[in-house]
């Protein structure tokens, strides 16, 4: 019985060591794209919060549905897949000596951020009934005139 327990302990130690190496490898791979992942996660959470607050204000508490919240989780994982895929393309392109592909991850992250920012603005507009984009459009010429002088 003692032999079986000793073998089981060695087996668990082996599994622990292998899983630690796998986690370290994954984290090492994700470190260069960590800011993009954090930005996407933050924007998806802000989008979810603004959507929930807008729905509560307009339709009440009873209109909140878990299926809509599930969509945010799915959206984040799709964004994560896009960022990781772009990073992999960058890695492969750099290995081949192509330097122009190094900004692909950044480009994908900007597209994701723009999409989420637009969604957040729409949620705020829906909840407050204030047209934010109209206010921004009026503000842009004022900023342009400020820099012309």
Helices and strands as residue ranges (DSSP letters): H 2-30, G 31-33, H 34-59, G 61-63, H 66-95, G 100-103, H 104-128, H 132-148
